[in-house]
Amino acid sequence: MLQKFFSLPRIHKRLISLASDSFFLLFALWASFALRLDQQFWVPDYGQIVVSVLTVVFTLVIFMRLGLYRAVIRYLSDKAFLTIIYGVVASSAILIVLGYLLQVFVPRSVPVIYGALAFIFVGGTRLGIRMLVNRPRRRAKEAVAIIGAGETGRQLALALSQGMEYDPVIFLTFDKGNHKSLINGVPVFSIEHIEKNITKFRVRRLLLALEPDTTVNRRELLKQLEPLSIPVQTVPSMSELIAGQARINDIRDLELEDLLGRDPVRPDNAMVAASLYGKVVMVSGAGGSIGSELCRQIIRHRPKALVLFEQSEYSLYAIERELISVNNLEGLGVKLHPLLGSVTHRRRCEAVIRTFGVQTIYHAAAYKHVPLVELNVIEGVQNNVFGTWHMAEAAIATGVERFVLISTDKAVRPTNVMGASKRLAELVLQGLAQRQSKTRFSMVRFGNVLGSSGSVVPLFRDQIRDGGPVTVTHPDIIRYFMTIPEASQLVLQAGSMGVGGDVFVLNMGEPVKIADLARKMIHLMGLAEKTEAMPDGDIEIMFSGLRPGEKLFEELLIGDNPQGTAHPRIMMAREASMPWNEVEILLERLTLASHNFDCRQVVDLLRNAPTGYAPTSDMADLVWCNGTVETRPLVVEGNGEGVVRRLNS
């Protein structure tokens, strides 16, 4: 019956509501007189009938003006019940006025009794219908517990109660004083009683809705939640809600930066702003994981213009559209210049920098995936070493003020071509910093970035969703981790602090064991690890062995005596460098080997250079190992600019 009612056209439902309210109001009037006069079969006279009919008509008009008949009963809110109260109070007042004007006998207590009965009949019927309609829907929804009983948690519960997927059955609070209280009819329990109550209320999912300024230790909280083997998810941050990037009920997987066990890096915004505000800034590799986040943060410091330099057409298109939206929504007034190009083309780089008058460059363009660079040695060196060199020389030629290289912890005592190429890129910039003083060069090293392309986190998440197994290279492999925003903030901070040839590193706390990270992800997604002791588990962890060029642990410092900086979480490495004339000779030899496609010579040059490169595996380059390349010899003329000429054989 109710389903037929809700399937009717809107005008028909409104007419039915008007008719039912007319009946209930008339019945409430009759019952009021009958109760007051103590006459079970009270019959009104003509005047009382006229007053009653007019009261009902005026009341229906008031209800319509207040919008009661536009409210959908299925989603009836507190505002609708307030509307009924206002209408009923007005209806009682109309009854008194009409009785006085028409000289009809209306006892003084009748309007009071009538108001109470009218609210019960009009509001109660709607509440009853809403409960009957929503009950089957609620039973079909998944029971969830909301961790956090603050404003964020209350908003989430309200949004979920109106949705079709989740039913908030309990709140879990960190305030013991709120234990066993109620919020919008939902019971609140202390987090200490979580295990007992998730069983009692048959909770199938935990949703984190912590306040932005909460003092809760998230790492300890996740340790407490992990043994429960119930999916743990979170809601968007307050900044995302304010910016309109997400809604409160956009439930998503837990952000694993909570597992890092340290406070995020806080930049000195005043120093960073002073180095960016009103400047022309260029980001190479602007469409990559780090480059795109740099662009998002730089644009909010209101530079005069932001030059986006990227070789991938789609990546450049995507970040440009996003920045245009931010620029317009926040009224930043930053000029955006999307430019396609490769950092290995020096003349293109110089033309772009000169055309737009670039003052600061953040060089994020690089090949950073270790196994792929091992399989493509020449391209890795061309992009990471020569791309950095050409961009740096273009910066010097055009008078750029600051140049910041995004480096990696794999540049420290590297065991792979990617790390060695990044360390050589650092040496190039250190040599250029000694050769001149107009352009300030600095480098920033950090560990693995959560959520970047090539990160283990999205890979593990996909493997878990596909039913496993989760592949880890070695049971003892460990890595430093940081978030993309953290990495970008550090880069911006270093860009404002560098004075020439500086290598900055972050105090990243304790490294994370990758196998433990995989286990945490399995447990926090509500599954169990499949082991010999637990053969009925859901997801198995398989160890595939170290890949070419990979090592068990990464380091951030070559030396043992880092120097502090103005920022408490940033250190400056004290490391040996090469004079420019030696760097130049090395680059000329590397150029010759690269153009001859002599991968063996390239690797030997990287090993013999002061990079600390010590490969742990044989040559893995796909083309070199398959012997399909025909080389034509080159000769390098040492003219100070690394000019290469091809000679016919």
N, C-alpha and C positions, 0 to 999 in steps of 0.2 A: 504493500500500500504506500509506504513512504517513498519507495523507489519510483513508483508511478507519479507521485506528487513532484519529486525533484526533476523528473523528465519532462514535465509540462513546460510550455512557453512561459517566459517571465511575466507577461501581462496576466496570464491565467493564475499564476501563483500569487500575484499581488491581489487579484480579485478575491481569491480564496482567503487570503490573510485578512483582507478588509472585512469580509463576511464573518469570519470566525471571531475577529476582534469586536465587531458589532454585537455579536451574540454574547461574548464574555462580558462586555461592558454593561449591556442591558441586564444580564443575569446578576452582575455585581451590584447594580443599583437596586434591583428587586430584593436581593439577599440582604443588603444593607438596611432597607426599610423593614424587612421582615424580622431581622434580628433586633433592630432598635425598638420596634413596636411589639415584639414578642408575639407575632402572628405568623404561624407556620404557613397559612394559606392567604397571605396578605394580597389584596387586590387594589391596585392603585386607582385613584380617581383620574378624571380627564386632565386636570392641571398637572398632576404628577407624571402622567404619560408624556405630555408635551415637553415638560422640563427634562425628562429622561432621554427622550429622542433627540432634543436639541443638544443636550450634554454630550451624547454619543457622537453626533455629527461633528460638533466643534472639536471633540477629542480626536476623531479620525483625521480631521484637517490638520490639527497640531502634529499628530504622528507623521503625517505625510510631509509636512514642512520640515520636521526634524530629521527626515530621511530614514525613518524606521523601516519602511517598505522597500528601501534599496539595499538593506543589509541582507546578506546571504545567511540563512539560518545555520547552515553547516559550519560556517566560520564566524559565528556570532561572537562579538568581542565585548569587553567591559563597557565600551562606549555605547553599544546598543542598549545595554541595561540601564545606563544613565539616561539615555533618550527616553526609555519607558518611564523612568522615575519622573523626569521633567514633565512628560505628557500626562501622567496620572495626577501629579500635583496640580497642573493647570486644569485638568478635568474636574478635580474636586473644587477648585476655586470657581470654575464656570457653574457648577451645580449650585453653589451658594449664591452666586450673583443672579442666576436665572430664577431661583426660588424667591429671592427678594424682589426682583423686578416684576415677576408675574404673580406675586402674592400667593405662592403655592406653599403649602405646609411641608417644610423640610427640617426635621429635627437636627440640632447642632452636631450631634455625634454621627449622623448618617454620612456626611462627606468624608469623615475620618475612616469609618468602616469601609465605605465604598473605595477609597484610595488604596487601602490595604488589599482588599479583595481583587480590585482591578489589576494591581501589580502582580498578585499571585497568579491570576488567570492569564493575563497577557504575557508576562515575563516567564512564568512557570511553564506554560505550554511550549514556548520557544526553547527554553532550556532543556525540557524533557525530550523534545524532538531532536535537538542537537546531540544529546547524550545517546539516544537510540541510534541515530545515524552514524555517529563517530565510533561507537563501541566496536562494530566489526572491523572498521579500518584500524583502530588502535590495536586490536588483538593481532592483526596481520603484520603490524610493524615490528621492527627489531628493537628489543629492549636495550637501552644504552644508559650508562652512568656518566654524568658530567663532573669532571674533577675541577673544582673551582666554583664557589657559590657567590661570586661577585657580580658586577654588572654584565661582564662578558658572558658568564655562565647563564644568567637569567635571560639575556637576549637570545642566546643559543637555544635554551629550552623552549622559549616562546616560538622561535622560528621552526624548530623541529616538530613541535606539537601541531603546527599547521601543515606540515609536509606529509609525505606519503611513505617515507622510508623508516624513520627512527622514532621511538617513543621514549622520551626521558623519564626514567622511573625513579632515579635517586640522584641527589647531589652528594658529592664527597668534598668536605671542607677541611681546611687546615686550622680553622678556628674552633677549638674545643667548645667554646661557649655557644656555638650554633648547633651542636650535636642534638639530634632528634627534634629539630625545628621544622617548619614547613615553608616552602617558597612556591607560591602559586599552586598549592596543593601537592607539590612534590616533596617527599621527605628528604631531610638533610642529615647526613651521618659524618662523623669524624673519619679522616683518612685512615686512622688506626684500625677501624673496623671494616676495612675494605673487603677483605677476603670473605668474611661472614656474610656481608650484605650483597655481594655480587652473586653469591650462591642463592641466597634467600629470594632475591628479585629476578633471578635468571638473566643476569646481564650478559649480553653477547658482545658488547663493544664499549671501550672506554674512550671518552672524548676529553682532551685537555682544553680547558677554557680559562687559562690563567691570566690574571691582569698584567698589563705591561710593566707595572712597577712592583711586581711581586718579589718577595725576598725568598721564595721557595728555591731550594737547591734542586734544579731539574735533574741533575745527574743522579742524586740520591733517590729522587722520586722514581726515575726510570728503573733503577735497581730494584726498588720495591715492587714495581709493576711487572717486571720481566718474568718472574716465576709464575705469574697467574696464567700465562699463555692465552691471553685474550687480546684481540687486536686493539692497539692504542693508536688513536689518530688525534689530529689537532685542528684548530680553526685558524683562519687567517689572522695575521697580526693587526694591531690597531692602525698602523700606518697604511696597510693595504686597504682596510675598510674606509679610512678617511679619504684616501686617494681614489676610491671607487674601483679598485682593481679586483675586489672580491666581495662576497657577501658573507654575513656571519655564519650562514648554514652551508658554506662551501667546505665540506669535510674533506680532509686530505691526509695522506700518510704523514707520519711523524717526521719532523725536520731533524735529521740526524746530527746537526750541529750541537744538539743538546747533549750528545754523547762525548763531546770534546773535553768536558770536565774543566773548563776555564771560562773566565769572563771574556766577552768579545773585545777586540781592540777598539779603543775609543780614540779617534783622531783629534788633533788640536784644530778644531774647525776654523779658528781665527787665522792660524798660520796657513792652512790650506786655502782658505778663501782669499787671503792676500796674494797668493801665488797664482790664482786662477781668475779672479774677478776682473772683468774688462780686458782679458787677454785673448789672443787668438791661439787656440789649443788644437793640436792634431793628435789623433789616436790611430796608430797603424794596427791592422788586425782588428778593426772596430767591430766586426761582426762575430768575433769569437767569444768564448765564455768570459774571459777576463776583460777583453777589449770592450764588449758591449756593456758590462757592468761599470767600467770606468766611464764610459759615455754617459750612463744614467746618473752617476754621481757628479761628474764634471758639470753637466748642464745645469744642475741645481745651484751651482756656485756662480752662475750668470757670467760665463765668459762672453767676450764680444762676439766670437764666432767659434764654431766647433767643426773641424775638418775630419770627416770619416774616411779613412783610407783602407780599402779592403779589396782583395782579389776575387772573392766569391760574390757573384752578382746577387744571389738570393739572400745571403747573410747581410749584405749591405742594404738591400731593399727592406729587410725585416727591421733592422735597427733604426733605419731612417724613419720608417713609418711610426715606430714606437716613440722616438724622440720628438717627432712633429706633434704627436698627440700630447706628450708631456709639456712641450713648449707652449702649445695653445691653451691647454687647460690651466696651467699655472701662470700664464702670462709672463714668461721669462724673457721673451724678446731676443733669444739667441739665434744668430744666423747659422744655418746648417748647410754644410757643403759635402754631399756624398760623392766620393771619387773612387773609381775602379783603378786598380794598379797593383803591381807587384813591388815589394821592397827590394827585389834584386835588380830593378831597373833604376839606376842612379839618376839618370837624366829626368825621368818621370818624377821621381821623388823631389828633385831640386826644383823642377818647374812648378810643382804643386805648392811647395813651401814658399817659394818666392812670390807666386801669384797671390796668395792669400795672406802673406806677411805673418807666417806662423812664428810664435814666440816660445811655445812649449810643446815638446813632443813626448808622448807616452808610447813607447815601442813595444807593443804586445804581439806583433806578428811573429809567429814561430811554428815550426812543427815540433810537437811536444809528446807525441805518443811513442814511448820507448820501442816496443817491438816493430812498429811500422818504420821508424827511422832506421832501425837495424837492417831492415829489408830494403831500404832505399837510401843508401849512404850518401850518394852524391847530392841528391835533392835536399836531404837533411842539412848537409853542410852549406849548400848554396843558400838556402832560406835562412838558417839560423846564424851563420857566420857572415857570409857576404851580404845578406840582406841587412844585417845590423850595421856592417861597415859602410855600405852604400848610403843608408839612411843617415848615419852619423856624419859622413863626409858632406852630404847634401845639407845637413843642419849647420855644419861649420861654415860652408860656403855662403849660406844665406843669412848668417848671423843669428841663428836661433839661440835663445837665452838658456833654456834648460832642456835636457834630453834624459829621459828615465827609461832604463831597460828593465823589462819584466823577466827575471831569471828564475832559477829553480834550485831546489835542494839537491837535485841530481847532478848539478855542476860541481859539487864537492866530492873530490876523489872519485870521479865518474868511472863506471864500469861499462858504459854504453856510449854509442856515437852521439845520441841526443844530448846527454849530459856533457860530454867532451866538447861538443859544438857550442853549447851555451857557456861553458867556462871560457872557451876561446873568444866568444863574443864579449865576455866581460874583460878579457885581456886587451882586446881591440879598443874598447872604450877607455880603459885605464891608460893605454898608450896614447890615445888621442887627447886625453885630459892633460897628459904631460906635455904634449906637442904644442898646445895652445891653451888659452885661459878664457877666451870669450864665451864659449859654450860650456856650461856646467853639465858634466856627465855624472850620473849616479845609477846604481843597480839595486834591485830589490829581489832578494831570494825568499821563497816560501815553499811550504810543502804541498802535498796534494790538496786539490780544491774540491770540496764536496759539491756535487751537482754539475761540474764542468764536463765538457765532452771528453770521454775517456775515463771518467771517474768510476770507481768500483761501485759506488752507491746505486746509481740507476741500473747498472748491470745486475747487481745482486737482487734488486727489487724485481726486475723483469724475470730473473731466473726463479725466484720464489713464487711469483704469480703463475709461472708456467708449470709449477709443480716440481721444480728442481731438476737435477742437482745444482747446488751452488758451487761454483768452481773457484777454489783458492789455490794460488800457485804453490805455497809452502806453509806448513803449520806454524812456523815461527816467524814469518815475514811481518814486519812492522812498518808503519808509516806515520809521518806527521800529517795532520789534517787541519784545514781551515775552511771557512766559508768564502764564497765568491765576494760578497760585500766586504768581508774582513780584508781579503787580499787586495781589493781595489782601494780600500781606505788606506792600507799600508803604502801602496804605491803612491797615492796622492800625498800622503804625509812625507814620504821620502823625497818626492819631487820638490817639496817646499824646503827641505832641510839640506839637500846635497850642496856641497861646495866645489866638488870636482874629483871624479874618480872614486867616489865612495861606494862601498858595498854594504847595504843594509839588510839585516835579518831580523826576524820576529822571534821573541821568546814564546814559543808555541806550547809550552807545558810538556806533559808526558806524551810520547808517541802511542799510537793505537795499534793493537795487534789485529791484523786483518781477519784472522779466523774468529776472534772474539766479536769483531764488528758484524761478521756474517751471522753468528749465533744470536746476537742481540736483535738483528733485523728479523730473523726467523721468529723469535719469541714475541717480539713486539707487533708482529703481524698476525699473532694469534695461533701460531703453528708450533710444532715440536720438532726438534732435530732427530733425524733417524740415525741411530748408531747401533753397534753390535749389542750394547746393553739395552737399547730401546728399539727393537726392530719394527715396532708398529708406529714409529714416528712419521712425520709428514715429509720433511725435506732433508735430504742427505747432503753433507758437505764433502766434496771430492777435491783432492789435492793433485794438481796437474803438473807440478814441477816448475822451477824457475824458467822463465822465458829468456831468449838471448839478450844479454846486456843487463839483466835484472839482478839486483842484490837484495839481501835480506833486510837491510836497514839503510836509511838515508841519514845524512848529516847536513847541518846548515853552516858549519864553520870549518875552514881548513886549519886555521890556527887555534890556539887554546886561550887566547887573551883578548876577547872582544872588548870594545870600548863602548861605554854608555852614551846615550844621546839625551836630548831634551825630552824625549818621550820615554816613559818608564818601561814600555814593552818592546821598544825597538833598540837593537844593538847595531854597532858599526864594526864590521870585520876588519881585522888588521892582517892583510895578506900580501904576499909578494906579487909584483907586477913586472912586465917586460917593458924596456924602453921602446919607443916607437920604431926606431930603425930595425930592431930585431923582429918586431911584429910585422913590419912591412915585408921583410924578406920571407918570413913564414907564409904570409898571405900570397906572395908571388908564387912560391912553390906549391901552395895548396891550389892556386888558380890553375897552374899547369897540370897538376895531377887530376883535377876535376874535369878540365876540358879534354884530357886524354882518356877520361873515364877509367882512371887507374884507381880502383877502390882500395887496393892493397897499399898503394902509396899514400892515399888520403888517410887511411887508418894509421899508417906508420908515422906520418907527420903529426897527427893528433897525439899519438903516444909519446913521441919524442919532444913535443912542446911541453912547457911547464904547466900542463893542465891537470897532471895527476892521473891521467887516463890509464887504466889497467883493465883491458877487456877480459872478461871471464869466459868467453866463448869464441868459437871460430867465426870467420867472416860469414855473414848471413845474407848479404845483398843478393837479391833474386836474379838480377841480370848478370852480375859478375860471376856468381856461382854456376850459372847455366852456360856461361861462355858464349853468349850470342852477340856481343857487341864488337864492332870493328872500329878501332880507334885510328885517328889520323894525328900524327905527332904535332905538338905545338912547341914553340919556344917563347920564353918570356924575356922581354927586354927590360932590364932594371932601370927604368927612367923615373922612379920615385912615385909613379902612379899606378903601377901594376898593369901596364899595357900588355895585352896578349895578342900575338899575331899567329894566324894559322899558316903553316907551310905545307905545300903539296909534297906528298911522299914520292 
